[in-house]
Amino acid sequence: MTPSNTAPGRMTNYRWLICAMLFFATTVNYLDRQVLSLTWPKFIGPEFGWTNQDYGLITGWFSILYALCMLFAGRFVDRIDTKKGFLWAIGIWSVGACLHAFCGIATSGVVAGRWLVGFEGARNTLATLDNVGLIASVSVILFIGARFILALGEAGNFPAAIKATAEYFPKKARAFSTSIFNSGATIGAMIAPACVLYIAEAWGWESAFLIIGFLGFIWMAAWIFIYKKPDANPRVSPAELAYIRQDNDPDSATAQDAAAPKKLSFLDCFRFKQTWAFAFGKLMTDGVWWFFLFWMPKYLESVFDLKGTAQVLPLTVLYTIVMISIFGGWLPSYFVNKKGMNPYAGRMRAMLLFAFFPLLALAAQPLGATSYWWPVIIIGVAAAAHQAWSANIFSTVGDMFPKTAIATVTGIGGMAGGVGSFFIQMSAGKLFDYAGTTQMSFLGFTGEPAGYFIIFIACSLAYIIGWTVMKILVPKYKIIT
């Protein structure tokens, strides 16, 4: 280890600076991801003539592309290591975020042959054209292309973050540290409405993509100087390094990590039920979070006629409620430290409790007949339960797999989550257009509200199903050796 300038007996806290960097990266990640969902109902959709199905197609393809990229992003991070992997990831997704701003100009160029027109010029050009169907089709394809670049980079965020957490935190502290950096998703979603909608109102929707996208490059500059592995970091004291490495104590119950093979191949990971349990849990539940993230602005507009900046307060309140999820990482620590459970058993106990809260979504649509605040509060609680669930399901990978395979298995699970999201995004877009066109009825609701009620029911049951299958596949704690 590089000699430390800190006294041997003193515990430094450099691990929390790393956790803070992971938090900010995840915040930027979700800010970039939210710009489209916030700007399409009022700005982008009317400009290009999009339907719900068009938007569902874009978010659905983003989900499946993200899923495919996640499958390889984890392996990529394991190969080139945490620091470089994160730099590649955030650099690519920041470029992808900025590219969205130029889709209007590119649509104008493809449809009308006018390329050098600027953002305002592109809007004026498209407004004079009659071929609405062609404009919609071309713009959808271009936005899918930009979302592909975004997905390619964003796929590396969680594998790299989980790997960094495993490098800087012992197993007993990983769920809490994961819940902290994972709360960046909530913070990003919470501050996005105010940032994005006001920027779009003031300077156009294109500026929102450019300004938010540029934040990633600022983060990269800081990461280059801040991140080093703990044993090579002069700012990590021997006491802190000993704390980080406590799982390597030969008397520790988790010391089998040291006996794990140095490398698990990509295909080797699929031999273990632990991989399939993690992947199924992600398959069932990731799409729920993404549905809330991508469709809540449209839900508020379609069902309650809240548009543009009128959505800022309810969306901010919703994601403020989600912030309680940070305590989701503390609960399994309580079960481990106070009840004597092993890490996996403690996490599964906590996840079972979290799985019941999304059932409240069954009441969101019925109570919404009284006020839109009821679905805002209920969905906020359900989304908080998801984030608490998410912090713990990510940590199960670090509990059972060697560090050399953590990013790979996280990527496999992320792929499964993206596949689940693809189906819910595509189904939602088609269902909402069908329900609105045919005035479909379901349990007392008609039109698009009926469609949302159906999706809410599916979202509410996903966690109980996911937890049950995970428990069947891996009933007891077992480290991969």
Steps between C-alpha positions, in 0.01 A plus 500: 500500500618853432607652828237717661560844638234431761584359843460118506236501773276761347198396292466707184170515312613512139248227415221751553653737246490212252139436599425869441652481151284196423199693629570796269559270202165331558333840542635616164400165350137547596494868409606404147248217490212725612536783249303321228214388724455857629524682167308270267141565616509879455794571270636209296179300445301787348798609288544158340141371525576210736236268644524300823608206288782703343628598842456143627703381200787735588502410870452132418797494264705694754418229753595209275816673377591578859437134583730375224769751595472401868575142403845605380559817703560306819756277331663807344535667841643180652757485220626861495425568870291750687666833430531468123167322472316785667675761285400319182143457622426857600687643202292299253166569667574874526564511125176307445306740721623800302422333165126508580509878454588463131220258408276789391764637263567150366127440445478829310796394290364154417141609430550843344868500400571796730791428733672825599194660655563501876256385764240770439538466125437126520179559698380758248582271208313203645200719582458581129499136384183293453650151518442446871542122477844526338614761752389279788666189354833668423517677835420179689783318320743783576404513865541123525852547358580762764349278770725216383811710568350600836422136584847384397660732755239483775524121502843535661387712794364237737755223426781751561332648809431159655859396430635820657280440804636146535854639482445767767248346743483172695197281435309607809510867388432456128121514509508833683766651274314365197177657624682833532641506147183342364304790652668709231238353268232651721677834533549514124134425442398748772694801374449420131147650469604842626829504307381350174157661465619850582798469265269372226255785559775762495739381228333207324499126559832461319677709764377266772678206336820699446525659846414183693721289273803722566491417873648157428820651362546699822465179704763328283756769578453445875504116474840499327664659804292346781478127430776255592469150638511499882833319532663745258338812644722709732188666644370169636652434843607152615202500739254573222667245273470238774130586534449465124685166493334346806327235288846356427547415867558120508258477793226684310195312383549656159865408463413255225528795264873448512457146377291606203644450152696797380270542199156369418432494128190666364335163431608366840279757669189342345573168673397636838147533634614819673540664158153391390343612828654848466402521133139397565465753781621771262280374214186533711568834666725731294222567250277630781749772592557590139127516435455748785805694382404517131121528520410707808525835314267367231269348763461836672425665167262238359302424816518828694577757226821619668743625237851640487612686813168413671654154548803626691343500848328157486803330341734663751279384788484149352878462482550670836291217648726252320793636704385295799641203309846589632404317820448185294872434521496530878229238564701189397790628714260495793407138425868405465636686802208471742334177393814306406388425142748447218507782239284319243234401752489855636461647153229254401307575820523874424404448134190304602385795710568740213307276259172570680506879460448504119163333563381848596510583127175303470329799664675774300249526218181462711616768748611720211132569433513717815831681438818449297693527826391149599668324206802731537545398866421130444732468202767685697476236774503215245802652324678541836440130567650424158816697573539331839447164328749598229778590746466160664466286190819658363677417825408130476748476212787624717391266779537184293734562206876574498595859421635402159148397391285765670473739204435210260212359705365850561499550122312174446236609750484843341438335165208308649364820652522674164309218332225533760489873444482453122181300529331739741596810296379354171184362656423829676526711183274268300255455788461874564439579132254211470318592820476865397385425146242235587398650834569163659346438844665321790369477858312827474762698305479597135760599240864561596425491877384140448832420331700650784298301755592175323871587503484605866358158590786323321757726672355437845534119475847486345703506823317221682542278194866595461584437866324161502693369199830632638439321829416175319819518292731597789335406831821535703818705501766336285822662381625410153829309542 
